[in-house]
Amino acid sequence: ALRISQSVGHPESLHLRVEVQLDEYEKEIGALSDDAKKDLVFSLRQRLLQIGIPFDFGERLSSITFKERLFTDTLTRESFWKGVNRVRRGVDCMTYTLDEKLPMPTPFDIGSK
């Protein structure tokens, strides 16, 4: 969920924030070798830096938080939605990278435990 906040004492900026929990990828991430995990984190960082969205990784890659700061003195409807779309692009980039780098279940694996 997108959260919009304003820091106390700092009315000049708004913060857009989305924290994505990686619960559905936990099993696949845990099964990766150390080198494969490093490659995954490197790919995620590289792609997110390319699109220019600030982000933070949670402990042991349990979540990724995307942030965007907007300044109220130049805030327009257009700049607000551009900020929202930058955050959304970060989430889309993360999803694409995880789907590309993590092993996908075959049709025979779906539903089995």
C-alpha positions in Angstrom: 0.0 0.0 0.0 1.2 3.5 -0.8 1.8 5.6 2.3 1.9 9.4 2.1 3.4 11.2 5.0 4.9 14.6 6.1 7.6 14.9 8.7 6.7 16.9 11.8 8.3 20.3 11.5 9.0 19.9 7.8 6.0 21.1 5.9 8.1 21.7 2.7 8.1 18.0 1.7 5.9 15.0 1.3 7.1 11.4 1.4 5.7 8.6 -0.7 6.6 5.1 0.6 5.8 1.5 -0.4 7.1 -1.4 1.5 6.9 -4.7 -0.3 7.2 -7.9 1.8 8.9 -10.7 0.0 7.1 -13.5 1.8 6.1 -15.2 -1.5 9.7 -15.4 -2.6 11.1 -16.4 0.8 11.5 -20.1 -0.1 13.1 -19.4 -3.4 15.5 -16.8 -2.0 16.4 -19.1 0.9 17.3 -21.9 -1.6 19.8 -19.8 -3.5 23.5 -20.2 -3.0 25.4 -17.3 -1.5 26.8 -16.3 -4.9 23.3 -16.4 -6.5 21.9 -14.2 -3.6 24.7 -11.7 -4.3 23.9 -11.7 -8.0 20.2 -11.2 -7.2 20.9 -8.3 -4.9 23.3 -6.8 -7.4 20.8 -7.1 -10.2 18.0 -5.5 -8.1 20.3 -2.6 -7.0 21.5 -2.0 -10.5 18.1 -1.9 -12.1 16.6 0.3 -9.3 19.5 2.7 -9.5 19.0 2.9 -13.3 15.4 4.1 -12.9 16.3 6.5 -10.1 14.0 5.4 -7.2 15.4 5.5 -3.7 15.1 2.1 -2.0 16.1 0.1 1.1 16.4 -3.6 1.6 14.9 -5.2 4.7 16.9 -7.5 6.9 17.9 -10.7 5.0 16.1 -9.4 2.0 12.7 -9.9 3.7 11.3 -6.6 2.2 12.1 -3.8 -0.1 11.0 -0.2 0.6 10.6 2.4 -2.2 10.6 6.1 -1.3 10.0 9.3 -3.2 10.3 12.8 -1.8 8.2 15.6 -3.2 8.6 19.3 -2.3 5.3 21.1 -1.6 6.5 24.5 -3.0 6.4 23.0 -6.5 3.8 20.3 -6.0 1.3 20.0 -8.7 -1.1 17.2 -9.6 1.3 16.2 -12.4 4.4 16.1 -10.1 2.5 14.1 -7.5 1.4 11.4 -10.0 4.9 11.3 -11.5 6.2 10.5 -8.0 3.6 7.8 -7.5 4.5 6.4 -10.9 8.2 6.3 -10.0 7.4 4.3 -6.9 5.2 2.0 -9.0 8.0 1.5 -11.5 10.3 0.5 -8.7 7.8 -2.2 -7.6 7.5 -3.4 -11.2 11.2 -3.5 -11.6 11.6 -5.5 -8.4 8.9 -8.0 -9.5 10.5 -8.4 -12.9 14.0 -9.0 -11.5 12.8 -11.5 -8.9 10.7 -13.4 -11.5 13.7 -13.4 -13.9 16.4 -14.5 -11.3 14.4 -16.9 -9.1 13.5 -20.4 -10.2 9.9 -20.6 -11.3 7.9 -23.7 -10.4 7.0 -26.0 -13.2 3.3 -26.9 -13.7 3.9 -30.2 -11.9 5.3 -28.4 -8.9 2.3 -26.1 -8.4 0.1 -27.2 -5.6 2.6 -29.8 -4.3 4.4 -29.2 -1.0 
